[in-house]
Structure formats: structure tokens, C-alpha cells
Amino acid sequence: MIKSVELLNNLKQAPVIAILRGVTPDQVLEKANQLIASGVTVIEVPLNSPDALASIKLLRDQLAPEIIVGAGTVLTTQDVDAISRAGAEICISPNLDLNVIAAAHRNGLIAIPGIATASEFFSAYNHEVRVMKLFPFSNLGLSFMKALQSVAPKDSYLVPVGGVGIEDIFELVQSGALAIGIGNSLYDPKISNNEFIERCSKVEKVISRFA
């Protein structure tokens, strides 16, 4: 079980959550190791990926303990129980569901729900959530994030996800985001391994600016 401080430390040093949507168990370790070599320390497997629970279990069993493994697209309390058994440490959702948050906390997981309004933000905060996913960020935008930050408690953190890419990492972190969740613009099962390696190299260059 990881503590919030470990997640925060990882993301402050390497402000990327790498989202491996569509990854398969036979590919997940290779892709994860390429990400880790680029400096990424938080990896998410969304539950709408093929056999996602098997991929999550492989990552947690095979990767170093300082690499944090998360499950994404967690929608139900049954999902929470399943990802906990598989070894996930963070529970990431596209929406705010207080039952999912409660189940995550019961299982010792860090809940990162998706929020899109100030009301959702404070509802999550009042249920002991401290890291929240701004989703979809392509609709919300930087102005919304800054407005929310102006009223947010100092011990809360925002992670833009959805419509953001490698080129956005530095600007958004400089603007106050804890980290950025990057999906298809980093990993897409349709791209070649060479293209993925090239994208990882770009991530490495950005992460090096936070060292």
C-alpha cells in the first residue's frame, strides 16, 4: 500500500501519468519498461483495455516497488475490489462517484476521481480526496484550472487529462498542475514500437527539466 506522499513525490519529480489504454498483457511489461527508462514512475492501465486486470497484476508483480501502478476507468465498487486484488495502488475514474471513492479508501487505494466543476471538486475534497483529475481538460481548459486553484485548499492537487499531450506538460505544470495524464498521444496500440520509443524520448526530455 502506498501513501499519498509517495504519489506526490513521484509526480513532482516526473509529472506524467502514462495511460496505457488498449495495452495487452503480452505487451504491457515491454511498454512499461520503456516508459520507466524515460523517467515515468506512475503508470495507469484503464479497465477498458483487453484483460486489464492481468496487465495490472503483471506490472505490480514485476516492476520495482517505487513504480506506482494504477487502474483507470474505474466506474463501480466491484471494479475497485477487482483492481485491489490485482495489485493496483491508485484508483482513477473519469467521473465523481462517492461510492467508488469510499470503496477505494476501504481497500487502501488512493482515489483520483474525475471532476469538471467546482462543486464536484469540493465534494471530492470533503470525502478525503486530495488529487483530482480535471476531465476532459480539452473542454475545461487552463482558465478553468486557474480559477479552481484560486479557491482550492493548498493540500489539493489537479491533474489535467483528456486532450493534452507531451508538448503540454511543462506549461501546465508551470501553471500549477501536479502532473498530466497522457493517453493516446503517448501510447496507442496502433503505433509502431519505434514511434512509441520516439514519444518516450520526448517525454524523457520534458521530465529532465524537472530534475
SVG drawing of the C-alpha trace seen along z (x, -y; Angstrom):
<svg xmlns="http://www.w3.org/2000/svg" viewBox="-22 -33 40 45">
<polyline fill="none" stroke="black" stroke-width="0.4" points="0.0,0.0 1.4,-3.4 0.9,-6.6 -0.2,-9.9 3.2,-11.4 4.8,-8.8 2.5,-9.5 3.0,-13.2 6.8,-12.8 6.8,-10.7 4.7,-13.1 6.6,-16.2 9.8,-14.6 8.2,-13.2 4.9,-14.9 3.4,-12.3 0.8,-9.6 1.3,-7.4 -2.1,-5.9 -1.7,-2.6 -5.2,-2.4 -5.6,0.6 -2.4,2.4 -2.5,6.2 -0.8,8.4 1.7,9.7 2.9,6.1 2.4,4.3 5.8,5.0 7.7,4.0 5.8,0.7 6.1,0.0 9.8,0.6 10.3,-1.8 8.3,-4.4 10.3,-3.8 13.6,-4.2 12.2,-7.6 11.7,-8.6 8.0,-7.8 7.1,-6.5 3.3,-6.3 1.6,-4.0 -2.2,-3.6 -4.0,-0.7 -7.6,-1.6 -10.1,1.1 -11.5,0.9 -8.2,2.4 -8.1,6.1 -7.6,8.2 -6.7,5.1 -6.6,6.9 -4.0,9.3 -1.9,6.4 -2.2,4.6 -1.1,7.7 1.9,8.2 3.0,4.7 2.7,4.8 4.4,8.2 7.3,7.4 8.1,3.7 10.1,2.1 8.1,1.0 8.8,-2.7 6.9,-2.5 3.2,-3.2 0.6,-1.1 -2.9,-2.5 -6.1,-1.4 -8.2,-3.8 -11.8,-4.0 -12.9,-2.6 -16.6,-3.0 -18.1,-0.7 -17.3,0.6 -16.9,4.0 -14.2,2.6 -12.5,1.2 -12.4,4.6 -11.1,6.2 -8.3,3.7 -7.3,4.0 -6.9,7.8 -4.8,7.3 -2.4,5.0 -3.4,1.5 -2.4,-1.3 -4.4,-4.2 -8.0,-4.2 -8.6,-6.6 -12.1,-7.4 -13.5,-9.7 -16.3,-10.8 -17.0,-11.6 -18.7,-8.7 -18.6,-8.9 -19.3,-5.1 -16.2,-4.4 -14.1,-6.8 -15.3,-5.1 -14.5,-1.6 -11.1,-2.8 -10.3,-4.1 -11.6,-0.9 -9.2,1.1 -6.3,-1.2 -6.1,-2.8 -5.6,-6.4 -8.7,-7.6 -8.3,-10.1 -11.8,-10.9 -12.6,-13.0 -14.1,-16.4 -15.4,-19.1 -17.0,-21.7 -16.1,-23.5 -18.9,-21.7 -17.5,-18.3 -14.1,-19.4 -15.3,-20.3 -17.5,-17.2 -14.4,-15.1 -12.2,-17.1 -14.7,-16.8 -14.5,-13.0 -10.7,-13.0 -9.7,-13.1 -6.6,-15.3 -5.6,-14.5 -8.2,-15.1 -8.4,-14.5 -9.6,-17.5 -11.5,-15.7 -12.0,-16.3 -9.4,-19.0 -9.9,-19.8 -13.3,-21.2 -12.3,-22.7 -9.1,-24.5 -6.4,-26.3 -8.6,-29.2 -10.8,-26.8 -7.9,-25.2 -6.5,-28.5 -9.9,-29.7 -10.3,-26.5 -6.8,-26.8 -7.7,-30.3 -10.2,-28.8 -8.8,-25.3 -7.2,-24.3 -3.4,-24.2 -3.3,-20.5 -5.2,-19.6 -3.7,-18.8 -5.0,-18.8 -4.1,-16.5 -5.4,-17.6 -6.4,-14.6 -8.0,-14.4 -6.8,-16.3 -3.4,-17.0 -0.1,-15.8 3.6,-15.7 4.0,-19.2 1.7,-20.5 3.4,-19.0 5.8,-21.8 3.3,-24.7 0.6,-23.0 2.9,-22.1 4.3,-25.6 0.7,-26.8 0.1,-24.8 -0.9,-21.3 0.6,-18.4 1.1,-16.3 -0.5,-15.5 -2.3,-12.3 -1.3,-11.4 -3.0,-8.7 -3.2,-8.2 -0.6,-11.0 1.9,-8.8 0.7,-5.2 -1.6,-3.9 -1.7,-0.2 -1.9,-1.1 1.5,-2.8 4.8,-1.0 7.2,-0.3 9.7,-2.8 7.1,-5.5 6.4,-4.7 10.1,-4.8 10.3,-8.2 7.4,-9.5 9.1,-8.2 12.2,-10.1 10.2,-13.3 8.7,-12.6 12.2,-12.0 13.4,-15.4 10.5,-17.1 10.9,-15.2 14.6,-16.1 13.5,-19.7 12.0,-18.9 15.1,-17.1"/>
</svg>
